[in-house]
Amino acid sequence: MTAEIDVELHACIDFLETNTNCQQQLGSQIQQLLAQQNTEKVASLLVDTLIVAFNDPPSDKRTDHSYEESLEGCVQVISGFIFSNQVDRFKLATHLAQKLAQSEPFGPLRLRTVTRLYNSIPETETSQRLELFILNVQVASKVNMLQALAPALTRAEFFLDVWSPSKQDRRRFYQTITEAFDECNNETQAFEFHVKLLETFNGEGEDVLTGVESYAVKACKEAIRQPKLYRFDELLDLDAIQRLKNTKQHALLFELLQIFVSEKLEAFVDFVHRNPIYFEEAGFDYEACLNKMRLLSLASLGVEQSEIPYSLAAKTLQVEQEELEHWVIQAVCLGLMEAKIDQMRQVIRVIRASQRVFIKEHCRIDCND
């Protein structure tokens, strides 16, 4: 390799020297290293200095658009250097991505940078792409841009099929995404990946399941608490969840989950009456749970019969008949059922009603609409 520094790299070095305090005489150091054909050290030096430019920019440059443009130019030059020379590309790319996930200035550029690194890894290097994908998620979460990865996250299962990661890496993948959505207060998608994480523990022994007890407890509580979440029976298929029913500390939580899976409001009210201290200490909102159980109970009635008498619906939901229209409208809006209110005959006519877990698509359909 020649010791000459090309124009783009020279401009990058000049920018980094001007805007960081860690590398005085950066250009001369790189010149010497290139003369020694030590490209690994050159790449490492450039990456470390780039990290400083990202994480510790001059205070007057944090909102300077021209500074950010120059910084992005450095990203292009340095990433190009890494991937066009005989260096440990994955080590350098991972190191850079990890450091970018630790701070927030220039958030969109951070995410673009890690995405560039991910896309630069050959598709055949599956373990490396998995690692960079995880770091993409961490950076996106840090800079509040997780939605920018939404298209990729919808293909998460496809990527895993291609990568064929170990069980441990699959768990780390799901855990990272779960925690990222949690931090962004996206409870619905956090729950989706939380369940996938717990699925990876099916078939494990007691020693392993004990270690994920907190994850199982959290999944149960989230399923019960979330006002628009009605998919529960998948939880009962999880070994980590089933284990809770045999524990002294969480047996009541498992019982409550089962009520939300398949019982009606009466069972819920009875549970709270029998376990008022537990219900309060577990942090559940009684009114929110009551409303949710009313909607679930109405859905169950709709599966059981095509016409629900006002009297039966009111008794099951424990409301006045005058309130039934409100609950039917809510159930329809949530997709729990399609129904019409027949005030003359005092019945709720069910056109279609879903089981408590829509994903199984167990429905009763009235074809005589």
PyMOL commands that set and color helices and strands:
alter all, ss='L'
color gray80, all
select helices_A, chain A and resi 7-19+26-35+39-55+59-61+65-84+89-100+107-120+126-142+146-153+156-163+167-183+187-199+206-211+213-225+235-237+239-246+251-262+265-274+276-281+286-304+310-317+321-333+358-360
alter helices_A, ss='H'
color red, helices_A
select strands_A, chain A and resi 307-309+337-342+347-354+363-365
alter strands_A, ss='S'
color yellow, strands_A
deselect
rebuild
show_as cartoon
